[in-house]
Amino acid sequence: LRQAQLSALALTNVGMTTAIDTGDWWNIHPPDKQNPARRLANQALAQIYNITSSHGVDFPLFSGSALHIAGRDVTVTVQIRAGGRRVHLTKKAPFAALQSSTLGASPSVARNECVTVAFDSFPQDCGYPAILGYINSSSNLVEINATAEIGRDDSSIVLRAKVPAGFAPIASSYGRASWPMIQFYAADSDLPIIPWFANFSTTSPYSPPSWDDDEPLIEVEAPSTPSTYHSDQPLFQRTHIRWASAASPPSMWRS
């Protein structure tokens, strides 16, 4: 859905805003209207009235990736651009992203805090960076949690993961969750990197891989990590696997 919405950026005179870093984990109608509204207003001022901000108004977006494999070590370098230009990235969360998601009302958590709650109708995770692929030509899609850091050029994100033997990577993702943890921002504008889900041949932020990913999830923790195994997702019809590598944040799917 997010990528379908992003596809409107292919049209002229279109701006966007997001609450991906200012939302409410408990409510699809987050109380913070000011920050998303201000972002959209700034884009309208720039596009229509040519009133530009020194801080930048364009969101940093996925603009292509490169894959490197060395044995079982997989590295994906993702280029990030804002308005088609290189952007200086930072991990420092802006003030708005650190505030209460509910503006203090209970139950309240910080907007950049991972929350995993099992609702009867909807599984949640925190959208950690991931590398996706198949093992030994299996039809089961495997999602491997990856570490992520800003590249040496300051305008790319580098994902790294140690993968199972026979793993063939085909795509990467970031922030692809119901309550994603946004880790990177444009340093000049404090705007968050928009979540992506893309294979290694596309440069478009709104062209997801072609498979149908609405499948049941079997979670498999890598050796030396806490053992959890969840296979009773009622919403889905087929099976795919998540493998959380030992060096990565814990996988947060709950059934």
Disulfide bonds with the S-S distance in Angstrom:
Cys114-Cys126 1.91
